[in-house]
Amino acid sequence: MFLSDLQQMINIGNLSNDAIVDFICKRAKSLGLDVYQDQFDNCVVTCLPKGDNIQSNQSDILGEVGIVIPLTNLEKNYTCKVMENVNRKNVKPQTVLNLGEKGTRNGGLSNNEKYLILEDESPQISTLCKVALALNLMSDRVKVPVKFIFTPREEGKMLGATMIDCSKIKCNTFISLDGQIYNKLFSSNMDSSMFFCKLDMNKRFVAKEKGYKTFRLDISCQPKIERSLFGRRRISGSRNNEFSSLNSLARFLNDKEVFINSFAYTDKSRIECIFSTKYDELQLKANLLKEYLSQKNFFGGLKVDCSRQTDNYLVLENSESFINFALELEKIEKDNNISLLSFEGNKGEVILQLLTCGKQELEEKTKVVKNFAEKFGATATLISTTNQFDSADNTSLIELVRNSYVGFEKVEDERGNFASELGIFQKKFKNSSCICLSPTVLDVGRYGERVEYSTVVNSYLWLKKLLCVE
């Protein structure tokens, strides 16, 4: 049933948050479950024990349980396809490899070399797997009250969890299907803060010198996927750097006399820029080729397209300052656990996310961001903060979850290094206990993201043992 649910979701024409939530609601209503849905694409499905199914000792420890499933990377309307049990001889690039239950023991699935991979290498596979996992739990008979909370996570903003109607939840315990490693329990996470930076990118009319020509430069990067003789899959590239389209563009335009006309920033994987330069087309493309070969050593799936456009005399001011801003931004991102969430190039509006632990670290990184912005004549303003969640390592929740583990290795507790909706829920529901657990996800948040199939099944069995009637 799990693979059937996954296939049905992937076959949805426009795979977006609202389409997935509609799918979830339809399934829940067909099972006779109570469903709440709001305008923020939140969905809460209530499952209650019936008759003698309730277990009072488990219910006393857990109370009402909220299973939180963040809906991430689902607003790009990818079209995808899953194939089951692909024969090695028939393996083609961009298909799902070797799904199947091979070798079971102790009620778990032990084959860790079976992956779920979407045909177009898009990063939604982990989200869809977790949704399918939750749908399967809904069809089981619960022994404690459970609410399945599906909430969108857009660009780190977690608007859904912030705006959800708390009267629909009232949980004592929250378990989030988040993180990346199956046999780990995350008992805390980091604060997530967002900064708004404003650069001076006003437009002005410039009568450029004779000989300037206008070009469009498109840059995108999807890691190149290579397979060995035995069908094993890896992302190629000589280094493990994360691609940044903004930084890549700045390096292409650095040390060249250019007027920047406009930007179109999609995300870290794609950007488009219209610019003018005094270089003739042949000389420009030779220079771009040189930079392309340099960057290709880092990113195997880099694609660059440059084409001549109609000359444009309406340009953005401070082109040189912007290029230096983009180059230095990557440095502070890596050194300070800061990431670029969005960039409105034509307005000069940048939103940065900071992950921190505690007030002191936030103050230190705030100073770094503000000093960085001032260096380029920009402003930096803190616009929101999502608090971390924190559960003591010896809580009854962690002990109970650990004892219900169905895998073959000892489960470990860790302090999280990511941001989660659980910080919002723990603030709204005082004294609630929270943890994260997850199937194993590889190449997280990137094109080519993979999920270990066995850990999806084991995560389902783990939660079923904890929450449902055997």
C-alpha positions, 0 to 999 in steps of 0.5 A: 500500500505504501508504494501505491500511495507514493505512486498516486501522489507522484501522478498528481499533475501539479505536485504542490502543497495544496494538491497533496493536502487535498489528496490527504483529506480525501484519503482520510475522509474515505477512512471516516476520520475527522479532517481539518484544513485551512487556507495556509495548507495545514491539514490535521487528521484525528484518529481516536481509539475505538472500544477496547483498543485504548491502552491506558498506560500508554495514553497516560505517558503520551497523552494525545500525540501529534505526528508532524509531517513538514511539507517541503519542496512541493511548490515547484510543480515537478512531474515525476515517476516511480518504478518498482523492482527495476531489473538491473539490465533495464536501469536507465538514468533518472529512474527509481532503482531496485525497490523491494522487500528483500530479506526481513527479520525481527519484523523489520526490513534489513536491506539498506541498499534499496533506494527511492529515487524520482525520475526527474531527480527532484528533491521531493522524494523524502517529503512524499515518503513521509506523507505515504508513511503517515497515510498508512498509519492512518489506516491502522487502529490506534491505541492512543489519540493521534493527530496527523499534522501536515504543515507546509515549510516554505523557504524556512519560514514555517508559516503553516505551523505559525498560523495553525488553529491550536484549538484543533490540536491540544497535544501533549506529545509531538513526534516530527518526521524530520531530520535525515537518519533512521536510527536517531532520535533528535531531542532538540533543534536550533533556533531559526532567525531571518534577516531582511537585507536591502541593497541599493539596486535602483534602476537608472537610464544610462547612455552606454558607450558605443560598442556595448552589447546586451546578453542574457546569461542563464545558469543552472546546476543539477548534480550529475548522477553516475552509476557503476557497472552494478547500478550503484549511484553517486553524485559526481564532482571533485568536491563536495561544495554546495552550488549557489547560483548567485555566487556562480553568476557573480564569478561569471561577471567578476572582472568584466566591465558590465552593466547589469540590467535585471535578475531573475533568481529562482533558487540556489540551483538557477538564476538568470541575468540580463547584462551589457558589456563592451566585450564582443560576443566571441570574446565574451563567450570565450571568457564565459567558457573559461569560467564555466570549465573552472566551475565545472570542476566543482559541479558536474551538472552545471549548465550555462546558456548565453544569448544576445538580446536587444540592447537595454539602456535601463540598468541597475546601479552598483553592479560592481558592488553587487558582484562583490556582495554575492561573492562575500555572501558565500563566505559568511554563509559557510562560516556562520551557518547562514543561508540565502532564502530568497533574493529579489535582484531587481529590488535588491531585497535579500532574506537570510536564515541564521541557525543558532543555539541560544541568545548569545550565538544569535547576538554574535551572528546578528553582528556579523550580518549587520557588519556585512550589510553595512560594508555594502551600504545595505540595511539588515533587519531581524524579521522573525525568529523560530524558537528551538524545541528541547526535550530532556534526554531522560524523558518518558517519551524518549524512553518509550519511543526507544523501547518501541524501536524495530531496527537492528542497531541501538537507537541513539539520541542527538541534539539537532542541527536543523530548524523544526516546527516543533519549536513553534508547537512547544512554545504554544503547548507548554511542557509538551515533549517533542522529538524528531525521527526520520527515514534515512535521506541522502543528498538532503534537499538537493536534486538527486535526493534519495531515501532508503526504502528499508528505513521508510518501512522500518519507520512505519513499523516503529511508529505502528508499534508505538501508536497502533494496535498490534 
